[in-house]
């Protein structure tokens, strides 16, 4: 059995001010309260535990406490206003164009006066909007993955509505298309004005840092290679590989997913004087955009981190759902999203007999195939996937390119590193092999959407020649070799694989680099100029090299010295 050295809690170590627990937070704020006259705004991201936080801030004994929930429009009005974005679809909505101003009752806001003597605390969603002249802003933040965990336990509600009892999929849809968009828009505007940040992920143990420590954490992270905090999740098709390699709980039935680099959902840890402070990794994207992404990537994607790395484990599991992702035009027109989920499958490992389903068989009749899919969905009879879809043998280090509109799925027995563009919710499942989800219900099938985006010309010969193992030598030197492995010319992501026994020089090229260790127990990332401390990474770990780093080297380290190692690197293609 392989001994795992995969780091599940990577952190940026800094010195700074951190207050641990309710008592320390109150002791830090109390002196400021004694001298305070005016307004404090306690802004909250969606998903925080309001009862816990309101109890904390009520301890300060403000002369007046205003809960923004009392200023919102009636929940029925908010539901009617937001329906056009949330739709009746179980999974998909449309990205909204609302702001906090749309959620508040204008008469209640106009009646609100801050002329009273003493301290007023305005608490809740949109507090910084309600009190734009606040003399002090405290931000109670929340990573999206933790929000999803709480929604599964029915602990969260959306902004202005009482929907705790909704299914987790509906919570996620509401967050993705509505609440998180609104929260992020306000966060971007006020980030530089926030005085204190609250981490309340651990129930009953809030932590707080000040603005200087927050800024120091962002600066320290963006000036070196770093990792976000991975999270793991079971799946109906989940496997067993990650249990061993990533050191996970062996008693769990399976792990299907690892979100190893999805900054819009992952956390970022700051190790502040020995205490972990958790926050959304998106804070780094918002707060240090250009140094992280690079000017050309920022010009194209704004404050979206465009590259996503995740794991799909079917070793000892089953096939993924047969699926397709929307084309760019379709995702824009239907969901209001500017770019789509082009992707690829890189095989970190594979069992004997592993397969990947990719592209259509030569001569497939579209009407016949869609009719067969609908028949299967209506009757429960199996869909003969191999009659219509290519089934390719798969082995370790194969690379399958999957531009949007290409029908695909991983078969059983594969450990997939999925390299893709960031939009992650838009998977149109066409067939799910007759199984139920982990909730015991049939998983949503999206033949209607999928039939409108399948690129029917992507058949056997084209797939074989242009979508599988398109490996091209790029350069080589003493103890290293660089290869281009994709992606497809329709995709904006470029990938490069390096094999090496000694140091390899990399350059960010004015754009963020995302890498995974595909071979070798341990590597070290270094700056030729000493610009950052040497950074250690291990097998299967994904790490980010900010654009501002410029030049860096990677070489085998520790138990891997003298051995053949490998990385795969992804970056945005913007040079001719």
Buried (B, 14 or more C-beta within 10 A) or exposed (E): EEEBBBBBEBBBEBEBBBBBBBEBBBEBBEEBBEEBEEBBBBBBBBBBBBEBBBEBBEBBBBEEBBBBBEBBBEBEEBBEBBEEBBBEEEBBBBEBEBBBEBBBBEEEEEEBEBEEEEBBBBBBBBBBBBBEEBBBBBBBBBBBBBBBBBBBEBEBBBBBBEBBEBBBBBBBBBBBBBBBBBBBEBBBEBBEBBBBBBBBBEEEEBBBBBBEBBBBBBBBBBBBBBBBBBBBBBBBBBBBBBBBBBBBEEEEEBBBBBBBBBBBBBBBBBBBEEBBBBBBBBBBBBBBBBBBBBEBBBEBBEBBBBBBBBBBBBBBBBBBBBBBBBBBEBBBEBBBBEBBBBBBBBBBBBBEEBBBBBBBBEEBEEEEBBEBBBEBBEEEEEBEBEEBBBBBEBEBBBBBBBBBBBBBBBBBBBBBBBBBBBBBBBBBBBBBBEEEEBEEEEBBBBBEBBBBBBBEEBBBEBBBEBBBBBBEEEEEEEBBBBBBBBBBEBBBBBBBBBBBBBBBEBEBBBBBBBBBBBBBBBBBBBBEEEBBEEBBBBBBBBBBBBBBBBEBBBBBBEEBBEEEBBBBBBBBBBEE
